[in-house]
Amino acid sequence: MATRILFVCSRNQWRSPTAERVWAREPGIEVRSAGTSAKARRSLTEADLRWADIVFVMESRHAEIIRAEFGRPTVPMVVLDIPDEYRFMDPELVEMLRVAVAPHLKLPWSSDQPLDTERAARILSSVDARFADVSLAKLAGGWDFDTFLVDDSWIFRFPKRPEVGDALRAEWRVLDALAGVELPYEVPNHLFRVEPTLEYDRPFCGYPLCEGTPVTETGERLTTGLDTFLESLDRFAGLQVEVPEEGSQGHDDWARESHRRIQSLRTALGDALADATANLLASTPPPRPSAFCCTTTSDRSTSSSWIVE
């Protein structure tokens, strides 16, 4: 069942409609917005309050108006303390709404330590001095990562939960196995692979922005070719998430499933990707580093890294 969120400001003109737009993009959420003023674009009603699972008001005075006109709500009401200083979809307002609202929703994809641009900047500058004075913009959220656009040319992804960090390490193995494989579409090249630091307690990654138009901006469905490609990569990566102990019944089942997926990859995208999968499955997973290791390469052939004990 979807979580029903109600955002309230004064005139339902800038802040609450922005919140509605931002959070309506998230799966598993239904959103409404309204204003407390008689001149609001959409005025708050008792039915709105009965509908909501949680109410977010921009200022404490909005909460006071709601209690005076409708009585104390039967659902949680959260004051965001966001002043009336922003226009519709102002980037700063969008960022504030994402960071302030997420901890109260307790959704499966919520971060256990939400990142804003200020903290992300501190983390990046602690890893590499080149990121000490850069522009950051938080991108639309996903299930597993807080994602930032850095200097309009880099993407950095931070796992929202500890188990996502383990999945990211598996992703690194997959990307290494794909090196040299001719693919029909560009995939990210994780030039920054950062193990946990004092500033951030899980691995994260950074890579040059892939050129192209985001699917969310095209207004079109995925093409059949891209759909097949992404599905194939998902099968490829899924084999590495959890490998049962060799000799167990679970390992035999995993081996049969691996063979089946390799054959389907061969059918979908040809021999190169299937062979890369087979090589990956035959390799031994590398040991997890005991110290923080950040790889900062501009070319695979000139890989460099450092380790801080």
N, C-alpha and C positions, 0 to 999 in steps of 0.2 A: 504494500500500500504506500502511495506517495506521501511524503511529508508536505504539509500545506503551510506555506509561509506568507505572512502578511507584513508588508512594509508600510510605515505611516510617517508622513511629514506634514507640512502645513497645507500647501496648495496642490500637492500631487503634481508638481510641475517639473522639478529637477531631481531631487534626491531619491524619493521613493520610486519614481518610474525608472531611474537608473538602476536601483537595486533590483527591481522586477526584471529588467532586461538582462542584467548580469546573471542572476540566479535561475532564470527560466531556462538557461542553456544547460543546466545540470540535470542528469538523469535522476529519476526518482523524486522529483520535487515539483510541486504545483505552487505558483506564486500569484499573489495579487498585490496591488498597491492602492493607497487611498490617502486623502488629506483630511485634517481636522477642521479646516476653515470652511465656512459656508460658501466661499468663492473657489473652493478646490475644483480642479479638473474632474476629479471623481471623489465625492465625499464619503467619508467613513460611515458605515452602517453597523447596526447590531448584528446583522446577518454575516458581515465580514468577520466579526470577532467570534461568532459561533463556528464559522467555517474553519478558522485557522487552528493549527497545532501549536504555533509559536508566533508571537507578534514582536517585530522589531520597530522601535520608534527612534527617530533621529535625535530628539532632544527630550530632556526630562519634562518639559512643559507639555509635550504631546502625551506623555503618560498621565500627567495630572488631568488633562482634558478628558482623556478616555475614562479615567476613574470617576470624574465628576459627571459625565454625561451618560455613561453606560454601566457604571459600577466596576468593581474589581474583576478583571478577566479571569476565567477559569483555567486559562492556559498560561505558560510562561510569557512574560513581557520583558524585553531587553532594551535598555537605553543605550544607543550606539554613540552618543555624544558627538555627532557630526553636525557642525554648524551650517547655516544656510549661506554658504560662500561659494558654491560650485554650480556650474551649468550641467545640463543633461549630458551624461557619459563623459564628463571630465575625467581624464586618466587618473588624476590623484584621487578623485572620488571613487572611481571603480576599484582602485587598489585598496582604499580604506574599507570599502564594503566587503571585499573578498576576505581580507584579513580579520575584520571584526566579527563577521557573521559565522564563518566556518567553525570556530571552536564550540559554538552553541548548538550546532545541528547534530553532531555525533553520527554522521553518516558513514557508510562503509569506506568511502573514498576520502574521508577527512584526514588531515595530517595531524599526527600527535605532537608536532611542534611547528605550527604554521610559520612560513617565511614571508616577510615583506621585503621590499627592495633594499631597505637599509641594512637588514641583517644579511641578506644575500651578498651585498656589496662588501660587508666586513669579512664574510667567509672567503670570498674570491680574493680580496686583497691580502688576506693572511696566507694564501697559497702561492700567489704570484704577484709580484710588484707591478706587473704590466696592467693589472686590473684594479689598481689603487684609485684611479680617477676615470671611471667609465660611466656611460649611461646604461641604466637598467630599466626594463619594462617587464612586468609580469604578464605572461600570456594566459589564455584561457586554461582553466584547470582541467586535469584529467583524473583518473582513478588513482594513479600510483605516484605521480611526480608533481612537484611544484616546478614550473618551467619559466625561465627568464630569457628574454632577448637582451644581449649585451652588445652595446655599441653598434646595433643594427646589423651585426655580422656574425655573432656567435650565439649558440643556444646552450644554456646550462640547465641540467635536470637534477633535481634533488629529491631522493625518495621520501615519500610521506610517512612511511612506516619501516621499522627495521627489516622485516622480511622482504620488502621491495629492494633493499640493498643487496640481498643475496641473489635476487632475480637479475639485478643489474650486472653483477659479476658473471652470471651465466650469459647475459647478453654480450658481454665483452668477448667471451669465448666464441660465441656464434659469429660475431663480426670478424674476429681473427681468422676463423675458418673460411669466411667468405672472401678474404683478401685474395685478389687475383682472379676471382670468379666473375665472368662477364654476366652482368645482370641487366634486365631491361629497364630498371629504374635506379636512380641514385639512392643509396642508403647512407645514413650518417657515419662519419669517420671520427670516432671518439679520440681526439688528440689529447684531451685532458681526461685522465682516469685517476681520480683522487680517492685514496682510502681515508678512513676516519681521521679527523684532526681534533685538536682541542676546541675548535670553533664549531665543528659539526660531527656528530658521532656515528655517521654512516657514509658509505662511499657515494660519490656523485660524479657526474661526467660533463664534459663540454665539447662541442664540435662546431665547425663552421656551418653557418646557415645554408641549407640546401636551397638552390634557386628553384623558383616555380611559384605557382599560385595555390594557396591553401584551398583544400576541397571545400571548407566551410564558407569560402568567399565566392565560389563559382556558382552556387545554387543548383548544382547538378549532382546526380548520383555518380558513384564511382564507375568508371568504365570497366568492362568485363576483364580486360587485361590487367589493370591495376588491382582489381578485386582478387583475381587469381594469384597474382604475385604476393599480395599481403597475406592471403590465406596460406600460401606455400611457406612463406617465412615464419608464420606462426607455427606451422607443423614442425619446421626445422628447429625453431627455438624450444618448442615444447618438449622435445626429446631430452633436453638437458636440465630441465627443472629439478627432477628427482630421479636418480638412477639407483634402483634397488641393488643390494649386495649380490655380488656374483655367486651363482650356485643356488640361490633361493628361487622359489616358484615365481615370486614377483619379478625376478630378473629375467626368467624365461619368457614371461608374458611381455615384459618391456622389450626384449629382443625381437619378438615376433611383431609387435606393434611398430618398432623402429624399422624393420624390414618393409612392412606394409607402407609406411609413410615415405620411405626412400623411393619406393616404386612409384608412388603417386607424385612425388616431386619430379621424378624422371619424366613422367607423362606430362606434367604441367609445364615445367620450365627447362627440361632437357637434362643432359648428363652432368653438366658442370656442377649445378647445385646439388644434385643427388650424390655425386662423388665427394663433394665437400662435406656433406652430411655424414657419409660413411666414415670419412677420415676423422671428423670430429668425434664420432661415437667411439672410434678406436683409440683415441688419445686419452691420456691420463689427466684428470683435472689438476691444474696447478695448485700448489699449496696456498692457503690464504696468508697474506703478509702479516707479520706480527707488528709491523710499524707502518706509519703512514707513507705511502708511496704515490707520488704524483707524476704521471707521464705527460710530458709536454713536448710533443714531437710535431714537426711540420712535415715530416716525411717518414714513412714506415722504415725506410732503409737507413735513416739516421736517428733512430729512436734514442732518446735520452731520458733519464729519470733520476730522482734523488730520493733518499730515504732519511727520515728524521727519527732518530731513536728517542 
